[in-house]
Amino acid sequence: MTTLSEQQVQRDPRVLREAWETPATFALLPAKMIVDSKWIANGLALLPDELQQGHYVLLTSGTTGTPKLVVGRRERSEKLAAILHRQQESEPVEETLVLLPLSYSYAFVNQWLWAECFRRSLKLTPGFNNPSAMLDAFRKSRNAMICLVGVQVPLLTSYFQGQSFPGIIRVHFAGGRFPQEQLPALRELFPQATIFNNYGCAEALPRLTLRKADAAEESADIGTPLPGIELSTNEASELLFRSPYRAVGIVEAGQFHALPSAEWTQSGDLAQLTDRGSWRLLGRASEVFKRHGEKISLATLITTVTSTWAGQAVFYRERDARGEDGHVLVLAPAPAPGQLQAVLLSLRRNHGRAHWPLRIESVLALPLLANGKPDVQATAAREDKTLLWYQRI
Amino acid sequence: MENREKLKKLVEDVFLLQPGEFRFDLRREEVETWDSFGVVSLAVGIQEVFGHHLTPAEAGGIKSIGDVIDILSTKGFNFDH
């Protein structure tokens, strides 16, 4: 099976088009891999014969850091790109600037495949690795679309404060919490843009719901399902989906798992249907836990923190000295004393002591996964974190 | 740092007090964050800052900042201006 690396595509994007137009299934792998080439080869060897043609494979680490290969059917993804074009009002968009790795399913479908299907210009950029090149691309953009993850907003606002880029007319967010409270800053940067909150997961390849930023006031509102997609929840509030566009299978922990179309699949989040028909996230299934008998939602806590803190923020899990589940907040960069106090007072105003982090730490910048999301495991393992505050418990 | 200032800083930190909220006559019922875990936190903080390990009876009997001062004063800490 053909495997392409992100670097190959960066050097010559035509190789990806050729692979897409060739019947044989191919894999697109990120520049920074969390597994070695043997892991990839063993995983690809597990694909059944019927998936050896007409499909593509992406490597994802998700937010948990557990690697898996996701297998998509090209025909399905092309249909999804067409749905996205309509729902995201992309007809006026002439070009898309790529700021995330193309091997990330969000950028792959929303940008590369969409550009191929609708014959729009795709402009690869080094992203935040080279802010001046990014600035240049923003300035030269014309009727452009960009796709971001929420954690990049503090970088955007710090690098490009006071500037505006009217050439960017669509700004998409996915892959994590939607930065609802940063909308005023985003509107200053992109005064002509319609901003969207996209929601999905790797198994959905990648989209499930969409909403315009203005259609709700809270970050957790992910809008309504795209046409053809069904959402539901089970008794534990776990969000389930059925989608005609989703992945056909995954390879995880040395095994291939088919994802039959008719089956409900867990998205990995907890959610509820709102009175107005949109869906509201309650947190990652793995990020809701009990502490001193109280249900802790790290997603809710992040919303509290970011209501007063404009920098990066992430929680990692840790047990306290008594063995009770807890969580540690990491801010980046280090807050000024007044900013730290504002975060602490916000925690006090909105949550009981059980919800307060065990510690608040800071680093200069959060380590990120290849897909731009905070690397929670790497953050927890960092030895250069500065202790800012701690609960004496 | 004087003992009064050390105690003020500790209490502000443990109960996440707002600026200006601390008083030396502050009582437990005035601070909603002065809950049972707050008591434990305060006791750990007193050990850290003043080196005095509160007995369970001492910790449980603290109803105000004045009570903390009373306990620490008997251990030789001076909280006079």
Contacts between the chains, C-beta under 8 A, distances in Angstrom:
chain1	res1	chain2	res2	distance
A	292	B	37	7.3
A	341	B	19	7.7
A	344	B	16	5.0
A	345	B	16	6.3
A	345	B	18	6.0
A	347	B	16	6.9
A	348	B	16	4.0
A	348	B	33	5.9
A	352	B	35	7.6
A	353	B	33	6.3
A	353	B	35	6.0
A	353	B	37	5.0
A	353	B	38	6.4
A	354	B	37	7.4
A	356	B	16	7.7
A	389	B	13	7.1
A	391	B	41	6.0
A	392	B	14	6.5
A	392	B	40	7.7
A	392	B	41	4.4
A	392	B	42	7.7
A	392	B	44	3.6
A	392	B	45	4.9
A	392	B	48	6.9
A	393	B	37	6.0
A	393	B	40	5.6
A	393	B	41	5.2
A	393	B	44	6.7
